[in-house]
Amino acid sequence: DQQVKQNSPSLSVQEGRISILNCDYTNSMFDYFLWYKKYPAEGPTFLISISSIKDKNEDGRFTVFLNKSAKHLSLHIVPSQPGDSAVYFCAGGGSEKLVFGKGTKLTVNP
Amino acid sequence: DAGVIQSPRHEVTEMGQEVTLRCKPISGHDYLFWYRQTMMRGLELLIYFNNNVPIDDSGMPEDRFSAKMPNASFSTLKIQPSEPRDSAVYFCASTWDRGPQHFGDGTRLSIL
């Protein structure tokens, strides 16, 4: 039973445009969510998080939106840069443990 | 400050051999996590420790897997005997007080 789902395995966007990565969850007990970025042959790197009591969190070019009623969150990257090309994982947490989605591979074309 | 350090980066061994993966967490972190990443199952939690004590090992697939944390700066994940289906990338992560987890660069394990 996948508690965190990233239904798009891949996404391709043009440099300078917006990238929108989506994530759905089923576990109502999650009280915070995180996004990680992963380059090949490296470990995931923390990008941005959001508490379940908020609906938006922004950090520079990265914004995470949370819709609790729809059990959906999204990561917006504006403007997208070629260096943003990576696999992005969303994760939900209700304690110390995190449950990860399977990731979305983002390619930003110059 | 140094990040999470894992060794070896790559391991290739034959079925039936013992495999030991090592992790040095970030100094001062009180939580340590072991994950396994495969194409089929994605990134799944195997076990985690708090202050060197195992808290939840429900993700450990079989008795062939064991993990220890003898002190705050070192942890091992052992597979004995290893099988081809154990081939995966194994990550270690650490954090302090439920903050964002910091990951090592992983060990790519291939069992022939």
gemmi code that builds the backbone of each chain (N, CA, C; Angstrom):
import gemmi

chains = {
    "A": [
        ("ASP", (0.845, -1.188, 0.000), (0.000, 0.000, 0.000), (0.885, 1.244, 0.000)),
        ("GLN", (0.857, 1.982, -1.110), (1.699, 3.166, -1.230), (1.038, 4.335, -0.519)),
        ("GLN", (1.646, 4.810, 0.548), (1.088, 5.925, 1.294), (1.406, 7.254, 0.625)),
        ("VAL", (2.469, 7.293, -0.155), (2.879, 8.512, -0.854), (3.086, 8.158, -2.325)),
        ("LYS", (2.374, 8.860, -3.197), (2.443, 8.537, -4.616), (2.864, 9.739, -5.447)),
        ("GLN", (3.830, 9.510, -6.306), (4.208, 10.497, -7.302), (3.889, 9.863, -8.641)),
        ("ASN", (2.794, 10.275, -9.232), (2.253, 9.558, -10.389), (2.975, 9.852, -11.697)),
        ("SER", (3.768, 10.909, -11.725), (4.515, 11.214, -12.940), (5.959, 10.791, -12.767)),
        ("PRO", (6.390, 9.750, -13.493), (7.788, 9.321, -13.352), (8.761, 10.351, -13.898)),
        ("SER", (8.308, 11.173, -14.855), (9.224, 12.129, -15.448), (8.482, 13.388, -15.875)),
        ("LEU", (9.271, 14.474, -15.983), (8.740, 15.776, -16.393), (9.845, 16.524, -17.120)),
        ("SER", (9.496, 17.136, -18.243), (10.477, 17.901, -19.000), (9.947, 19.316, -19.199)),
        ("VAL", (10.785, 20.317, -18.896), (10.383, 21.718, -19.041), (11.526, 22.515, -19.666)),
        ("GLN", (11.181, 23.671, -20.173), (12.173, 24.560, -20.748), (12.762, 25.460, -19.664)),
        ("GLU", (14.029, 25.760, -19.815), (14.696, 26.689, -18.900), (13.905, 27.989, -18.816)),
        ("GLY", (13.747, 28.484, -17.594), (13.036, 29.734, -17.391), (11.551, 29.580, -17.121)),
        ("ARG", (10.998, 28.406, -17.471), (9.579, 28.170, -17.243), (9.375, 27.588, -15.849)),
        ("ILE", (8.108, 27.385, -15.500), (7.784, 26.814, -14.198), (7.775, 25.288, -14.273)),
        ("SER", (8.329, 24.659, -13.240), (8.219, 23.213, -13.078), (7.253, 22.957, -11.930)),
        ("ILE", (6.303, 22.058, -12.150), (5.343, 21.694, -11.099), (5.401, 20.190, -10.901)),
        ("LEU", (5.826, 19.792, -9.715), (5.897, 18.366, -9.378), (4.798, 18.057, -8.361)),
        ("ASN", (4.103, 16.967, -8.575), (2.943, 16.641, -7.764), (3.139, 15.392, -6.919)),
        ("CYS", (2.383, 15.357, -5.831), (2.499, 14.256, -4.890), (1.155, 14.072, -4.182)),
        ("ASP", (0.699, 12.841, -4.071), (-0.533, 12.531, -3.353), (-0.209, 11.596, -2.198)),
        ("TYR", (-0.978, 11.711, -1.119), (-0.752, 10.842, 0.033), (-2.072, 10.311, 0.551)),
        ("THR", (-2.005, 9.217, 1.282), (-3.223, 8.617, 1.814), (-3.275, 8.647, 3.344)),
        ("ASN", (-2.127, 8.812, 3.978), (-2.059, 8.731, 5.436), (-2.407, 10.072, 6.089)),
        ("SER", (-3.552, 10.135, 6.739), (-4.000, 11.380, 7.376), (-3.174, 11.736, 8.613)),
        ("MET", (-2.346, 10.806, 9.065), (-1.550, 11.049, 10.262), (-0.257, 11.820, 9.966)),
        ("PHE", (0.066, 11.992, 8.697), (1.252, 12.785, 8.375), (1.048, 14.207, 8.900)),
        ("ASP", (2.032, 14.734, 9.627), (1.898, 16.128, 10.083), (2.968, 17.043, 9.499)),
        ("TYR", (3.807, 16.494, 8.648), (4.720, 17.355, 7.904), (5.144, 16.621, 6.637)),
        ("PHE", (5.583, 17.413, 5.671), (5.964, 16.869, 4.370), (7.266, 17.535, 3.925)),
        ("LEU", (8.049, 16.787, 3.173), (9.338, 17.294, 2.716), (9.526, 16.958, 1.243)),
        ("TRP", (10.334, 17.745, 0.593), (10.801, 17.451, -0.760), (12.324, 17.312, -0.728)),
        ("TYR", (12.800, 16.286, -1.416), (14.230, 16.045, -1.554), (14.574, 16.035, -3.027)),
        ("LYS", (15.806, 16.428, -3.321), (16.339, 16.383, -4.673), (17.500, 15.397, -4.695)),
        ("LYS", (17.583, 14.623, -5.775), (18.657, 13.625, -5.843), (19.317, 13.655, -7.218)),
        ("TYR", (20.648, 13.846, -7.190), (21.458, 13.726, -8.396), (21.984, 12.293, -8.484)),
        ("PRO", (22.331, 11.833, -9.693), (22.870, 10.476, -9.847), (24.095, 10.245, -8.966)),
        ("ALA", (24.187, 9.078, -8.393), (25.321, 8.652, -7.573), (25.506, 9.495, -6.305)),
        ("GLU", (24.478, 10.222, -5.925), (24.521, 10.976, -4.668), (23.297, 10.618, -3.832)),
        ("GLY", (23.347, 10.972, -2.548), (22.185, 10.762, -1.708), (21.170, 11.874, -1.898)),
        ("PRO", (19.914, 11.636, -1.491), (18.911, 12.699, -1.544), (19.333, 13.882, -0.674)),
        ("THR", (19.024, 15.081, -1.159), (19.332, 16.313, -0.432), (18.045, 17.031, -0.104)),
        ("PHE", (17.887, 17.416, 1.158), (16.677, 18.121, 1.587), (16.533, 19.444, 0.847)),
        ("LEU", (15.292, 19.710, 0.407), (15.028, 20.924, -0.362), (14.139, 21.892, 0.406)),
        ("ILE", (12.963, 21.433, 0.804), (11.986, 22.302, 1.443), (10.967, 21.434, 2.160)),
        ("SER", (10.373, 21.993, 3.216), (9.364, 21.240, 3.963), (8.148, 22.110, 4.227)),
        ("ILE", (7.079, 21.459, 4.686), (5.871, 22.185, 5.057), (5.163, 21.434, 6.164)),
        ("SER", (4.698, 22.164, 7.151), (3.907, 21.588, 8.222), (2.464, 21.418, 7.744)),
        ("SER", (1.777, 20.448, 8.326), (0.398, 20.206, 7.899), (-0.551, 21.335, 8.296)),
        ("ILE", (-0.092, 22.247, 9.159), (-0.963, 23.354, 9.566), (-0.838, 24.539, 8.606)),
        ("LYS", (0.039, 24.408, 7.638), (0.219, 25.479, 6.657), (-0.240, 24.994, 5.283)),
        ("ASP", (-0.472, 25.947, 4.378), (-0.818, 25.539, 3.024), (0.219, 25.988, 2.002)),
        ("LYS", (1.216, 26.715, 2.451), (2.247, 27.189, 1.526), (3.528, 27.465, 2.287)),
        ("ASN", (4.643, 27.127, 1.649), (5.944, 27.506, 2.184), (6.858, 27.824, 1.009)),
        ("GLU", (7.582, 28.923, 1.139), (8.385, 29.416, 0.030), (9.838, 29.579, 0.452)),
        ("ASP", (10.740, 29.216, -0.443), (12.166, 29.397, -0.200), (12.842, 29.675, -1.532)),
        ("GLY", (13.029, 30.955, -1.802), (13.656, 31.336, -3.064), (12.813, 30.936, -4.248)),
        ("ARG", (13.400, 30.151, -5.146), (12.677, 29.718, -6.348), (11.712, 28.561, -6.080)),
        ("PHE", (11.745, 28.018, -4.878), (10.974, 26.819, -4.560), (9.793, 27.151, -3.643)),
        ("THR", (8.620, 26.673, -4.026), (7.419, 26.847, -3.218), (6.696, 25.515, -3.132)),
        ("VAL", (6.312, 25.143, -1.931), (5.516, 23.936, -1.752), (4.117, 24.339, -1.319)),
        ("PHE", (3.129, 23.718, -1.956), (1.727, 23.949, -1.639), (1.132, 22.658, -1.080)),
        ("LEU", (0.310, 22.812, -0.055), (-0.344, 21.658, 0.553), (-1.854, 21.853, 0.534)),
        ("ASN", (-2.568, 20.873, -0.001), (-4.034, 20.855, 0.011), (-4.460, 19.640, 0.819)),
        ("LYS", (-4.740, 19.866, 2.098), (-5.029, 18.746, 2.992), (-6.325, 18.039, 2.629)),
        ("SER", (-7.324, 18.789, 2.191), (-8.606, 18.146, 1.875), (-8.463, 17.188, 0.701)),
        ("ALA", (-7.564, 17.524, -0.229), (-7.324, 16.660, -1.380), (-6.172, 15.692, -1.140)),
        ("LYS", (-5.518, 15.821, 0.003), (-4.332, 15.018, 0.309), (-3.320, 15.113, -0.840)),
        ("HIS", (-2.992, 16.333, -1.177), (-2.142, 16.593, -2.330), (-1.159, 17.702, -2.002)),
        ("LEU", (0.082, 17.511, -2.439), (1.040, 18.602, -2.347), (1.788, 18.732, -3.661)),
        ("SER", (2.301, 19.928, -3.880), (3.035, 20.175, -5.114), (4.241, 21.050, -4.818)),
        ("LEU", (5.250, 20.886, -5.652), (6.467, 21.695, -5.579), (6.552, 22.512, -6.864)),
        ("HIS", (6.653, 23.829, -6.714), (6.797, 24.714, -7.856), (8.224, 25.268, -7.877)),
        ("ILE", (8.839, 25.212, -9.035), (10.186, 25.761, -9.199), (10.099, 26.841, -10.279)),
        ("VAL", (10.370, 28.092, -9.871), (10.276, 29.203, -10.807), (11.438, 30.192, -10.590)),
        ("PRO", (12.225, 30.545, -11.604), (12.238, 29.894, -12.905), (13.081, 28.620, -12.857)),
        ("SER", (12.781, 27.673, -13.694), (13.546, 26.423, -13.739), (14.903, 26.677, -14.396)),
        ("GLN", (15.913, 25.978, -13.878), (17.281, 26.098, -14.400), (17.806, 24.707, -14.759)),
        ("PRO", (18.730, 24.610, -15.699), (19.278, 23.291, -16.065), (19.834, 22.521, -14.862)),
        ("GLY", (20.394, 23.240, -13.893), (20.929, 22.593, -12.692), (19.858, 21.986, -11.812)),
        ("ASP", (18.594, 22.285, -12.093), (17.498, 21.680, -11.332), (17.189, 20.265, -11.825)),
        ("SER", (17.780, 19.864, -12.922), (17.545, 18.527, -13.460), (18.020, 17.485, -12.449)),
        ("ALA", (17.087, 16.685, -11.964), (17.361, 15.716, -10.904), (16.092, 14.898, -10.688)),
        ("VAL", (16.182, 13.943, -9.777), (14.984, 13.220, -9.338), (14.496, 13.868, -8.053)),
        ("TYR", (13.209, 14.153, -7.987), (12.611, 14.803, -6.822), (11.698, 13.817, -6.095)),
        ("PHE", (11.928, 13.696, -4.791), (11.123, 12.813, -3.961), (10.302, 13.651, -2.994)),
        ("CYS", (9.034, 13.308, -2.836), (8.278, 13.879, -1.733), (8.188, 12.821, -0.639)),
        ("ALA", (8.029, 13.279, 0.584), (7.956, 12.375, 1.731), (6.987, 12.937, 2.743)),
        ("GLY", (6.289, 12.032, 3.426), (5.399, 12.409, 4.509), (5.920, 11.852, 5.811)),
        ("GLY", (5.718, 12.615, 6.890), (6.187, 12.168, 8.197), (5.136, 12.426, 9.266)),
        ("GLY", (5.011, 11.435, 10.201), (4.094, 11.627, 11.315), (4.796, 11.438, 12.638)),
        ("SER", (6.061, 11.081, 12.530), (6.907, 10.873, 13.697), (8.327, 11.103, 13.194)),
        ("GLU", (9.259, 10.325, 13.718), (10.615, 10.450, 13.170), (10.721, 9.808, 11.791)),
        ("LYS", (9.777, 8.917, 11.487), (9.863, 8.154, 10.244), (9.321, 8.949, 9.069)),
        ("LEU", (9.946, 8.754, 7.919), (9.468, 9.349, 6.672), (9.050, 8.237, 5.723)),
        ("VAL", (7.984, 8.503, 4.951), (7.569, 7.608, 3.881), (7.749, 8.367, 2.574)),
        ("PHE", (8.521, 7.778, 1.665), (8.888, 8.453, 0.428), (8.045, 7.984, -0.744)),
        ("GLY", (7.795, 8.908, -1.685), (7.288, 8.522, -2.986), (8.422, 7.956, -3.819)),
        ("LYS", (8.093, 7.462, -5.010), (9.101, 6.826, -5.847), (9.879, 7.808, -6.701)),
        ("GLY", (9.486, 9.080, -6.666), (10.272, 10.102, -7.340), (9.758, 10.485, -8.716)),
        ("THR", (10.089, 11.717, -9.105), (9.824, 12.237, -10.444), (11.121, 12.787, -10.998)),
        ("LYS", (11.501, 12.312, -12.168), (12.722, 12.806, -12.800), (12.414, 14.061, -13.590)),
        ("LEU", (13.012, 15.174, -13.163), (12.820, 16.461, -13.833), (14.001, 16.735, -14.758)),
        ("THR", (13.692, 17.077, -15.990), (14.720, 17.497, -16.949), (14.399, 18.911, -17.376)),
        ("VAL", (15.342, 19.813, -17.174), (15.184, 21.201, -17.593), (16.074, 21.425, -18.806)),
        ("ASN", (15.458, 21.703, -19.927), (16.187, 21.855, -21.188), (16.613, 23.293, -21.412)),
        ("PRO", (17.893, 23.480, -21.800), (18.393, 24.848, -22.032), (17.698, 25.510, -23.220)),
    ],
    "B": [
        ("ASP", (31.187, 21.345, 7.927), (31.040, 20.134, 8.728), (30.827, 18.950, 7.788)),
        ("ALA", (31.415, 17.812, 8.114), (31.294, 16.647, 7.260), (29.869, 16.131, 7.292)),
        ("GLY", (29.425, 15.613, 6.149), (28.099, 15.030, 6.077), (28.109, 13.592, 6.537)),
        ("VAL", (27.041, 12.866, 6.219), (26.953, 11.442, 6.537), (27.917, 10.691, 5.608)),
        ("ILE", (28.729, 9.836, 6.190), (29.737, 9.122, 5.408), (29.413, 7.646, 5.382)),
        ("GLN", (29.305, 7.092, 4.184), (29.027, 5.666, 4.032), (30.195, 4.976, 3.329)),
        ("SER", (30.425, 3.743, 3.730), (31.443, 2.942, 3.052), (31.026, 1.481, 3.038)),
        ("PRO", (31.428, 0.728, 2.009), (32.059, 1.223, 0.797), (31.039, 1.916, -0.107)),
        ("ARG", (31.476, 2.574, -1.152), (30.549, 3.184, -2.106), (29.961, 2.135, -3.044)),
        ("HIS", (30.767, 1.138, -3.345), (30.319, 0.052, -4.205), (30.783, -1.272, -3.598)),
        ("GLU", (29.936, -2.287, -3.710), (30.303, -3.612, -3.220), (29.727, -4.631, -4.185)),
        ("VAL", (30.606, -5.486, -4.667), (30.190, -6.588, -5.523), (30.667, -7.870, -4.860)),
        ("THR", (29.754, -8.783, -4.618), (30.134, -10.014, -3.944), (29.266, -11.158, -4.439)),
        ("GLU", (29.663, -12.346, -4.102), (28.919, -13.511, -4.556), (27.848, -13.915, -3.548)),
        ("MET", (26.820, -14.489, -4.065), (25.721, -14.982, -3.237), (26.261, -15.870, -2.113)),
        ("GLY", (25.705, -15.666, -0.932), (26.104, -16.474, 0.216), (27.144, -15.812, 1.101)),
        ("GLN", (27.806, -14.787, 0.581), (28.818, -14.085, 1.363), (28.175, -13.108, 2.338)),
        ("GLU", (28.922, -12.801, 3.388), (28.478, -11.775, 4.335), (28.852, -10.399, 3.795)),
        ("VAL", (27.911, -9.468, 3.931), (28.142, -8.091, 3.489), (27.971, -7.168, 4.694)),
        ("THR", (28.885, -6.239, 4.851), (28.791, -5.257, 5.933), (28.872, -3.855, 5.355)),
        ("LEU", (27.852, -3.081, 5.592), (27.806, -1.684, 5.164), (27.993, -0.798, 6.395)),
        ("ARG", (28.701, 0.303, 6.199), (29.068, 1.149, 7.333), (28.572, 2.576, 7.153)),
        ("CYS", (28.311, 3.207, 8.287), (27.790, 4.575, 8.251), (28.322, 5.367, 9.432)),
        ("LYS", (28.774, 6.582, 9.125), (29.155, 7.529, 10.169), (28.203, 8.704, 10.073)),
        ("PRO", (27.339, 8.896, 11.082), (26.371, 10.004, 10.998), (27.041, 11.346, 11.258)),
        ("ILE", (26.292, 12.400, 11.054), (26.772, 13.747, 11.357), (26.893, 13.895, 12.869)),
        ("SER", (27.999, 14.445, 13.304), (28.245, 14.611, 14.726), (27.126, 15.420, 15.390)),
        ("GLY", (26.620, 14.902, 16.507), (25.561, 15.606, 17.222), (24.165, 15.146, 16.873)),
        ("HIS", (24.038, 14.410, 15.776), (22.717, 13.892, 15.410), (22.366, 12.697, 16.292)),
        ("ASP", (21.084, 12.633, 16.716), (20.681, 11.571, 17.629), (19.808, 10.509, 16.979)),
        ("TYR", (19.460, 10.704, 15.691), (18.705, 9.688, 14.966), (19.525, 9.202, 13.779)),
        ("LEU", (19.470, 7.886, 13.551), (20.138, 7.307, 12.389), (19.184, 6.343, 11.704)),
        ("PHE", (19.118, 6.432, 10.383), (18.179, 5.642, 9.587), (18.939, 4.869, 8.517)),
        ("TRP", (18.487, 3.648, 8.252), (18.974, 2.857, 7.117), (17.821, 2.663, 6.133)),
        ("TYR", (18.086, 2.989, 4.843), (17.113, 2.841, 3.780), (17.674, 1.936, 2.687)),
        ("ARG", (16.770, 1.372, 1.909), (17.150, 0.614, 0.721), (16.357, 1.188, -0.453)),
        ("GLN", (17.025, 1.394, -1.574), (16.362, 1.911, -2.761), (16.449, 0.898, -3.888)),
        ("THR", (15.288, 0.520, -4.416), (15.205, -0.350, -5.581), (14.229, 0.260, -6.579)),
        ("MET", (14.320, -0.184, -7.818), (13.398, 0.326, -8.835), (11.960, -0.023, -8.492)),
        ("MET", (11.760, -1.243, -7.997), (10.397, -1.710, -7.747), (9.762, -1.023, -6.545)),
        ("ARG", (10.513, -0.900, -5.464), (9.929, -0.457, -4.199), (10.297, 0.966, -3.805)),
        ("GLY", (11.169, 1.590, -4.575), (11.575, 2.952, -4.249), (12.466, 2.976, -3.022)),
        ("LEU", (12.352, 4.044, -2.244), (13.176, 4.250, -1.065), (12.385, 3.786, 0.160)),
        ("GLU", (12.831, 2.712, 0.773), (12.088, 2.168, 1.905), (12.959, 2.114, 3.149)),
        ("LEU", (12.338, 2.457, 4.275), (13.038, 2.468, 5.558), (13.212, 1.036, 6.076)),
        ("LEU", (14.433, 0.700, 6.455), (14.712, -0.622, 7.008), (14.652, -0.605, 8.534)),
        ("ILE", (15.371, 0.331, 9.142), (15.480, 0.394, 10.587), (15.939, 1.791, 10.973)),
        ("TYR", (15.580, 2.237, 12.214), (16.170, 3.464, 12.670), (16.498, 3.417, 14.163)),
        ("PHE", (17.458, 4.208, 14.544), (17.973, 4.264, 15.912), (17.776, 5.669, 16.474)),
        ("ASN", (17.573, 5.723, 17.789), (17.585, 6.986, 18.503), (18.542, 6.828, 19.676)),
        ("ASN", (19.537, 7.721, 19.747), (20.559, 7.613, 20.807), (21.137, 6.202, 20.887)),
        ("ASN", (21.444, 5.639, 19.727), (22.103, 4.346, 19.560), (21.192, 3.151, 19.832)),
        ("VAL", (19.942, 3.372, 20.164), (19.020, 2.284, 20.485), (18.086, 2.041, 19.292)),
        ("PRO", (17.956, 0.779, 18.842), (17.029, 0.529, 17.733), (15.588, 0.786, 18.167)),
        ("ILE", (14.874, 1.584, 17.384), (13.504, 1.968, 17.736), (12.480, 1.185, 16.920)),
        ("ASP", (12.739, 1.037, 15.643), (11.778, 0.371, 14.763), (12.539, -0.379, 13.681)),
        ("ASP", (12.439, -1.693, 13.706), (13.111, -2.508, 12.692), (12.092, -3.240, 11.834)),
        ("SER", (10.875, -2.732, 11.784), (9.807, -3.418, 11.057), (10.052, -3.475, 9.552)),
        ("GLY", (10.940, -2.646, 9.047), (11.242, -2.658, 7.618), (12.340, -3.622, 7.224)),
        ("MET", (12.991, -4.229, 8.195), (14.051, -5.199, 7.883), (13.411, -6.410, 7.223)),
        ("PRO", (13.844, -6.738, 6.014), (13.117, -7.743, 5.234), (13.171, -9.154, 5.810)),
        ("GLU", (14.290, -9.563, 6.329), (14.408, -10.943, 6.809), (15.441, -11.007, 7.928)),
        ("ASP", (15.497, -12.159, 8.556), (16.493, -12.351, 9.616), (17.923, -12.303, 9.088)),
        ("ARG", (18.079, -12.369, 7.794), (19.430, -12.287, 7.224), (20.002, -10.881, 7.392)),
        ("PHE", (19.127, -9.916, 7.666), (19.533, -8.523, 7.838), (19.637, -8.197, 9.321)),
        ("SER", (20.721, -7.518, 9.689), (20.859, -7.048, 11.062), (21.573, -5.709, 11.045)),
        ("ALA", (21.285, -4.876, 12.046), (21.918, -3.566, 12.144), (22.303, -3.302, 13.583)),
        ("LYS", (23.416, -2.605, 13.743), (23.894, -2.250, 15.071), (24.362, -0.809, 15.084)),
        ("MET", (24.347, -0.231, 16.256), (24.905, 1.108, 16.434), (25.640, 1.108, 17.777)),
        ("PRO", (26.893, 0.681, 17.779), (27.638, 0.538, 19.037), (27.950, 1.858, 19.723)),
        ("ASN", (27.994, 2.945, 18.957), (28.213, 4.263, 19.557), (27.599, 5.340, 18.661)),
        ("ALA", (27.666, 6.574, 19.109), (26.978, 7.665, 18.415), (27.577, 8.005, 17.063)),
        ("SER", (28.750, 7.477, 16.761), (29.407, 7.870, 15.520), (29.570, 6.727, 14.528)),
        ("PHE", (28.894, 5.595, 14.757), (29.106, 4.468, 13.867), (27.929, 3.511, 13.879)),
        ("SER", (27.550, 3.048, 12.678), (26.500, 2.041, 12.568), (26.852, 1.096, 11.431)),
        ("THR", (26.399, -0.153, 11.554), (26.599, -1.132, 10.505), (25.288, -1.791, 10.140)),
        ("LEU", (25.194, -2.182, 8.878), (24.088, -2.995, 8.380), (24.722, -4.234, 7.763)),
        ("LYS", (24.329, -5.409, 8.269), (24.920, -6.649, 7.788), (23.872, -7.500, 7.100)),
        ("ILE", (24.296, -8.184, 6.070), (23.457, -9.148, 5.382), (24.240, -10.469, 5.342)),
        ("GLN", (23.670, -11.490, 5.934), (24.342, -12.778, 6.000), (23.307, -13.905, 6.060)),
        ("PRO", (23.259, -14.789, 5.059), (23.998, -14.750, 3.812), (23.312, -13.837, 2.795)),
        ("SER", (24.085, -13.271, 1.903), (23.522, -12.382, 0.896), (22.904, -13.174, -0.254)),
        ("GLU", (21.902, -12.558, -0.898), (21.221, -13.165, -2.039), (21.129, -12.126, -3.162)),
        ("PRO", (21.004, -12.574, -4.413), (20.919, -11.618, -5.536), (19.819, -10.577, -5.361)),
        ("ARG", (18.696, -10.929, -4.743), (17.596, -9.976, -4.579), (17.910, -8.875, -3.567)),
        ("ASP", (19.030, -8.996, -2.878), (19.456, -7.923, -1.966), (20.160, -6.796, -2.719)),
        ("SER", (20.426, -7.000, -3.989), (21.094, -5.967, -4.783), (20.242, -4.703, -4.806)),
        ("ALA", (20.849, -3.600, -4.431), (20.130, -2.326, -4.288), (21.140, -1.263, -3.913)),
        ("VAL", (20.643, -0.030, -3.766), (21.454, 1.034, -3.175), (20.962, 1.228, -1.738)),
        ("TYR", (21.890, 1.172, -0.811), (21.564, 1.313, 0.604), (22.037, 2.685, 1.080)),
        ("PHE", (21.111, 3.427, 1.687), (21.431, 4.762, 2.189), (21.343, 4.790, 3.709)),
        ("CYS", (22.190, 5.584, 4.273), (22.148, 5.916, 5.693), (21.812, 7.404, 5.793)),
        ("ALA", (21.020, 7.764, 6.788), (20.668, 9.168, 7.002), (20.695, 9.454, 8.492)),
        ("SER", (20.932, 10.701, 8.839), (20.893, 11.073, 10.251), (20.197, 12.415, 10.404)),
        ("THR", (19.718, 12.661, 11.618), (19.073, 13.932, 11.907), (19.109, 14.189, 13.398)),
        ("TRP", (18.751, 15.407, 13.752), (18.693, 15.806, 15.155), (17.285, 16.285, 15.475)),
        ("ASP", (16.684, 15.684, 16.485), (15.400, 16.146, 16.996), (14.332, 16.278, 15.907)),
        ("ARG", (14.181, 15.283, 15.075), (13.157, 15.199, 14.034), (13.295, 16.261, 12.952)),
        ("GLY", (14.470, 16.809, 12.794), (14.689, 17.741, 11.699), (14.800, 16.998, 10.383)),
        ("PRO", (15.000, 17.709, 9.269), (15.163, 17.026, 7.973), (16.337, 16.049, 8.012)),
        ("GLN", (16.127, 14.884, 7.430), (17.175, 13.875, 7.423), (18.243, 14.231, 6.389)),
        ("HIS", (19.499, 13.993, 6.786), (20.642, 14.212, 5.905), (21.152, 12.841, 5.466)),
        ("PHE", (21.256, 12.647, 4.159), (21.617, 11.351, 3.609), (23.088, 11.284, 3.219)),
        ("GLY", (23.651, 10.092, 3.351), (24.936, 9.803, 2.747), (24.760, 9.523, 1.262)),
        ("ASP", (25.868, 9.288, 0.584), (25.813, 9.053, -0.860), (25.507, 7.614, -1.229)),
        ("GLY", (25.323, 6.758, -0.239), (24.848, 5.412, -0.501), (25.939, 4.403, -0.807)),
        ("THR", (25.573, 3.140, -0.663), (26.407, 2.004, -1.078), (25.635, 1.237, -2.129)),
        ("ARG", (26.231, 1.121, -3.306), (25.598, 0.336, -4.372), (26.061, -1.104, -4.226)),
        ("LEU", (25.140, -1.982, -3.882), (25.449, -3.382, -3.599), (24.964, -4.274, -4.734)),
        ("SER", (25.865, -5.087, -5.229), (25.516, -6.058, -6.265), (25.886, -7.445, -5.768)),
        ("ILE", (24.907, -8.332, -5.722), (25.130, -9.717, -5.301), (24.998, -10.607, -6.542)),
        ("LEU", (26.074, -11.286, -6.861), (26.090, -12.105, -8.090), (25.648, -13.536, -7.832)),
    ],
}
model = gemmi.Model(1)
for chain_id, residues in chains.items():
    chain = gemmi.Chain(chain_id)
    for i, (resn, *xyz) in enumerate(residues, 1):
        res = gemmi.Residue()
        res.name, res.seqid = resn, gemmi.SeqId(i, " ")
        for name, pos in zip(("N", "CA", "C"), xyz):
            atom = gemmi.Atom()
            atom.name, atom.element = name, gemmi.Element(name[0])
            atom.pos, atom.b_iso = gemmi.Position(*pos), 0.0
            res.add_atom(atom)
        chain.add_residue(res)
    model.add_chain(chain)
structure = gemmi.Structure()
structure.add_model(model)
structure.setup_entities()
